[in-house]
């Protein structure tokens, strides 16, 4: 009797359980697709807003660069550049010239047990003219 009742109920409704599952799965797929579309729309809005903000920031940066270039150097920057130039000249002079040392040589200032590691420089050779 139960089998007949279930067959009767299936025939009366006009649906079998498989088609009902298919329809339910289609409905679920439609819902999932709608959610995906909504999330894509939100992400597109966010991307457009970010693009707009980036373009605005680029314009601001270009404007700042132009003002810096047209304004020129400040007095503090000029002083620093002058000091740098002076110091580079001093370094060039010091590197280019060998200043003779006045005072005792290294070997005379060292203790005797260390003198063997630092031999005395040979005396200068004088040639008659």
Protein Blocks (a to p, Z undefined) as FASTA:
>chain_A
ZZmmmmmmmmmnopafklmmmmmmmmmmmmmmmmmmmmmmmmmmmmmmmmmmmmmmmmmm
mmmmmmmmmnopcfklmmmmmmmmmmmmmmmmmmmpccddedddfklmpcfklmmmmccd
dddddddZZ
